[in-house]
Amino acid sequence: MNKRGQEGVTLTTLLLIILGIVVVVIIIIGATQGFDFFFGKIGQLPGQSLQAAVSACEIAGETGLKADYCSQFRKVEINGEEQYVTCSFLEENKYLSKTLDNGCGDLAVDKAGAVLYCNNQKLKENMKVNNFACGSVTK
């Protein structure tokens, strides 16, 4: 019995079968639940979540980075709404455990600063900046 052919399933064939099954599962889940179930996660980069913003603000507060703490806007989602906030806003709303010593002073962003940011960034009217809706502050 001299057999010269290979018996059984090759490693390449096995890998292609597994890859095919994964693709079919992704297509089925995408068709039933929408492809955002998988691909919607791609847009969530570091710095976009509230927790990441809080951590960055606490580090800026600890190290005395006044401009980052007081004037830099971060896009976060609070109570289901996306908005742009500063660390001082997060501090005022009790999200931070560690804050900047001596406050923001002249660098604090007020309603006029929110108006300026809305206009400079050409944000939609319903977008919020430090809890001010851009449409309400630009008029």
C-alpha positions in Angstrom: 0.0 0.0 0.0 2.2 2.9 -1.2 0.0 6.0 -0.9 1.7 9.1 -2.2 -1.2 11.6 -1.8 -1.8 13.5 1.4 -4.5 12.2 3.7 -6.7 14.4 5.9 -7.3 18.1 5.9 -4.4 20.5 5.4 -3.8 23.4 7.8 -4.6 25.9 5.0 -7.9 24.3 4.3 -8.8 24.3 8.0 -7.9 28.0 8.4 -10.0 28.9 5.3 -13.0 27.0 6.8 -12.6 28.9 10.1 -12.3 32.2 8.3 -15.3 31.5 6.2 -17.4 30.6 9.3 -16.3 33.9 11.0 -17.3 35.9 7.9 -20.7 34.2 7.7 -21.3 34.9 11.4 -20.4 38.6 11.0 -22.7 38.9 8.0 -25.6 37.2 9.9 -25.1 39.4 13.0 -24.8 42.5 10.7 -28.0 41.6 8.9 -30.0 41.0 12.1 -28.5 43.6 14.5 -26.8 46.1 12.1 -23.2 46.4 11.3 -22.7 49.0 14.0 -22.6 46.1 16.4 -19.0 45.6 15.2 -18.0 48.6 13.3 -19.6 51.2 15.5 -16.8 50.6 18.0 -14.1 51.8 15.7 -14.9 55.5 16.2 -14.5 55.2 19.9 -10.9 56.3 20.3 -9.2 57.2 23.6 -10.2 60.6 24.8 -13.8 60.3 23.7 -15.3 58.8 26.8 -16.2 60.7 29.9 -13.9 58.5 32.1 -10.9 59.3 29.8 -11.7 63.0 30.0 -12.0 62.9 33.8 -8.6 61.0 34.0 -7.0 63.6 31.7 -8.4 66.4 33.7 -7.2 65.0 37.0 -3.7 64.6 35.6 -3.8 68.2 34.3 -5.0 69.4 37.7 -2.3 67.5 39.6 0.5 68.7 37.4 -0.7 72.3 37.2 -1.4 72.4 33.5 -3.6 75.4 33.7 -4.3 76.0 29.9 -5.2 72.3 29.4 -7.4 72.3 32.5 -9.2 75.6 31.9 -9.4 76.1 28.2 -9.1 72.8 26.3 -12.4 71.4 25.2 -13.0 67.6 25.2 -15.8 65.9 23.4 -17.6 63.6 25.8 -21.0 62.0 26.3 -22.9 63.0 29.4 -26.3 61.6 30.2 -26.6 60.4 26.6 -25.7 63.7 25.0 -22.5 64.5 23.2 -21.0 67.8 24.2 -17.7 69.7 24.5 -16.6 70.4 28.0 -13.6 71.8 29.8 -12.1 70.3 33.0 -13.3 73.3 35.0 -16.9 72.4 33.9 -16.3 68.8 35.0 -15.0 70.1 38.3 -18.1 72.4 38.8 -20.3 69.4 38.1 -18.5 67.2 40.6 -17.0 64.7 38.1 -13.4 65.2 39.3 -11.8 64.1 42.6 -8.6 66.0 42.0 -8.8 69.6 40.8 -6.5 72.4 39.9 -5.1 74.5 42.7 -5.9 78.2 42.7 -8.7 77.9 40.0 -8.7 79.1 36.4 -8.9 82.8 36.8 -8.7 84.6 33.5 -8.5 81.3 31.6 -12.0 80.2 32.7 -14.4 79.6 29.8 -17.7 81.4 30.4 -20.8 81.8 28.2 -18.9 84.2 25.8 -16.2 81.5 25.5 -18.8 78.9 24.6 -20.2 81.2 21.9 -16.7 81.7 20.5 -16.0 78.0 20.5 -19.4 77.2 18.8 -18.7 79.8 16.1 -15.0 78.8 15.5 -15.8 75.1 15.3 -19.0 75.7 13.3 -20.9 73.4 15.6 -24.6 72.5 15.0 -27.2 74.4 16.9 -28.1 71.5 19.1 -24.4 70.7 20.1 -23.6 71.7 23.7 -20.5 73.5 24.9 -20.2 73.5 28.7 -23.9 72.7 28.8 -24.9 75.7 26.7 -26.6 74.7 23.4 -24.8 76.4 20.5 -28.0 77.6 19.0 -29.1 79.4 22.1 -25.8 81.1 22.8 -25.0 82.2 19.2 -28.2 84.3 18.8 
